[in-house]
Amino acid sequence: MPQSADHARPPVGRCWRRPLAWLNSIVSAEHRTAIPVQQLMNIGRLMNPKAILLPLVFVLGAIHAYAKRSPPAEVPPVTYQDIKYSAPHWGAFNGRKQNGQYIQARSAETDKLLWELRIYEVKYDPKLESDVQDIFITSLKVVEGHLEVTNEAQDKFVVDLSKRKVIKGAKRVYEGKPRDSGR
């Protein structure tokens, strides 16, 4: 039995709700006839591409926005007694597996690394993405020969620069959980 002209096109005005529902009308349970190749070739042309593309972009964008966090703000280094103290964010570039948590002391003249110190620890939950668990250092300040370090959790640590040791907030461990990324 030949297909009628009504079955060759999707219903006007309903395409956006159920873009593939009209395909069921091409081969109904009553007619069980093969679909001509010419009609199959026209399927892509007959469907409204916006009806498929717009929801796809929305869903993929929502997934990406949920899974990722915004990058941390750069922390300006401070110099004290010809030594520049900085907080590098990206541990992978420095041979570490975790981001944040460290300060570095470099010669102000040569920029040679003199020493580095882990300020706190983050224990990552392997079930979550690591980027949403990172806690970055947000500020450095020298006060009376000590370096004050503040992180995204608003915790303050004090480092005795002469001893190269954390004297306030030492041994702080953060358990892996998603952090507010400030979006």
C-alpha positions in Angstrom: 0.0 0.0 0.0 1.6 3.4 -1.0 2.3 5.9 1.7 0.2 9.0 1.7 1.6 12.5 1.4 0.7 13.2 5.1 3.2 10.6 6.2 6.1 12.2 4.3 6.4 15.2 6.5 6.4 15.8 10.2 3.2 17.4 11.6 3.6 21.2 11.5 3.7 22.8 15.0 4.4 19.5 16.8 7.9 18.9 15.6 9.5 20.7 18.6 7.6 18.5 21.1 8.3 15.1 19.8 10.7 15.5 16.8 10.7 11.7 16.0 7.1 10.9 16.7 6.0 11.4 13.1 8.3 8.5 12.1 5.9 6.1 13.8 3.2 7.2 11.3 5.4 6.3 8.3 5.3 2.6 9.2 2.1 1.9 11.2 1.2 -1.4 12.7 -1.4 -1.8 10.0 0.7 -1.3 7.0 4.1 -2.9 7.8 5.5 -1.8 4.5 9.2 -0.9 4.0 10.1 2.7 3.9 11.6 3.8 0.6 15.2 4.9 0.7 14.3 8.3 -0.7 12.1 8.9 2.4 14.9 7.9 4.8 17.3 10.2 3.0 14.8 13.1 3.6 14.4 12.6 7.3 17.3 14.9 8.3 15.9 17.6 6.0 12.4 17.3 7.3 13.3 17.6 11.0 13.8 21.1 12.5 17.5 21.3 13.5 16.8 23.9 16.1 14.5 21.5 17.9 17.4 19.2 18.4 20.3 21.6 18.7 18.9 24.0 21.3 18.2 21.4 24.0 21.5 19.6 23.3 23.5 22.9 23.8 21.5 23.6 26.9 22.1 20.2 28.5 25.8 20.1 27.6 26.3 23.6 28.9 24.6 22.8 32.2 26.7 19.7 32.7 29.9 21.7 32.0 28.9 24.6 34.3 28.1 22.2 37.2 31.3 20.1 37.0 33.8 22.9 36.8 34.8 25.8 39.0 36.1 29.1 38.1 39.9 29.5 38.2 41.4 31.0 41.4 42.5 34.6 41.4 46.2 35.1 41.2 47.8 35.9 44.6 50.4 38.7 44.4 53.8 37.7 45.8 55.2 39.5 48.8 58.9 40.3 49.3 60.6 40.3 52.7 64.4 40.6 53.3 65.2 39.9 49.6 63.1 36.8 49.5 59.9 36.6 47.4 57.1 34.5 48.8 54.4 33.2 46.5 51.5 30.8 46.4 51.6 28.8 43.1 48.1 27.4 42.4 48.9 24.6 40.0 50.7 21.7 41.7 51.0 19.7 38.5 53.5 22.2 37.1 55.6 21.8 40.2 55.7 18.0 40.4 52.8 17.6 42.9 49.5 15.8 42.5 47.4 18.4 44.3 46.7 22.1 43.6 47.2 24.9 46.1 48.3 24.3 49.7 52.0 25.4 49.2 54.0 28.5 49.4 57.4 29.0 47.8 60.3 31.1 48.8 62.5 32.5 46.0 65.5 34.7 45.7 64.3 38.2 44.8 67.4 38.7 42.6 67.7 35.4 40.8 64.2 33.9 41.2 65.9 30.7 42.3 63.7 28.4 44.4 65.1 28.4 48.0 62.4 26.3 49.7 58.7 25.5 49.7 56.3 24.6 52.5 53.0 22.8 52.6 50.6 24.9 54.6 47.7 22.5 54.9 46.4 19.3 53.4 43.4 18.4 51.3 42.2 14.7 51.4 40.4 14.2 48.1 37.3 12.1 47.7 37.9 9.8 44.7 34.2 9.8 43.9 34.3 13.6 43.2 36.2 15.6 40.6 39.3 17.0 42.2 38.9 20.6 40.8 35.8 21.1 43.0 37.6 20.0 46.1 40.7 22.2 45.6 41.3 24.9 48.3 43.6 27.6 47.0 45.5 30.2 48.9 44.0 33.6 48.5 46.3 36.0 50.2 49.8 36.4 51.6 50.9 39.1 54.0 54.1 39.7 56.1 53.4 40.8 59.6 56.2 41.2 62.2 58.5 38.7 60.4 55.8 36.1 60.0 53.9 35.2 56.8 50.1 35.2 57.1 48.4 32.9 54.7 44.6 32.9 54.0 42.8 30.3 51.9 39.4 30.0 50.2 38.0 28.4 53.4 38.8 31.7 55.1 41.2 30.0 57.4 44.3 31.9 58.4 47.7 30.3 58.9 50.9 31.9 60.3 54.4 30.8 59.0 57.5 31.5 61.0 59.8 32.5 58.1 63.1 32.0 60.1 62.1 28.4 61.1 60.2 27.7 57.8 57.4 26.2 59.9 53.6 26.7 60.2 53.1 28.0 63.8 49.3 28.7 63.6 46.9 26.4 61.9 49.5 23.7 61.6 48.4 20.2 60.6 45.1 21.4 59.2 43.5 18.7 57.0 40.4 19.3 54.8 38.3 16.3 53.9 37.3 16.0 50.3 34.0 17.7 49.5 32.8 20.1 46.9 33.7 23.7 47.6 31.7 26.8 46.6 33.5 28.0 43.5 32.3 31.6 43.8 30.3 31.5 40.5 
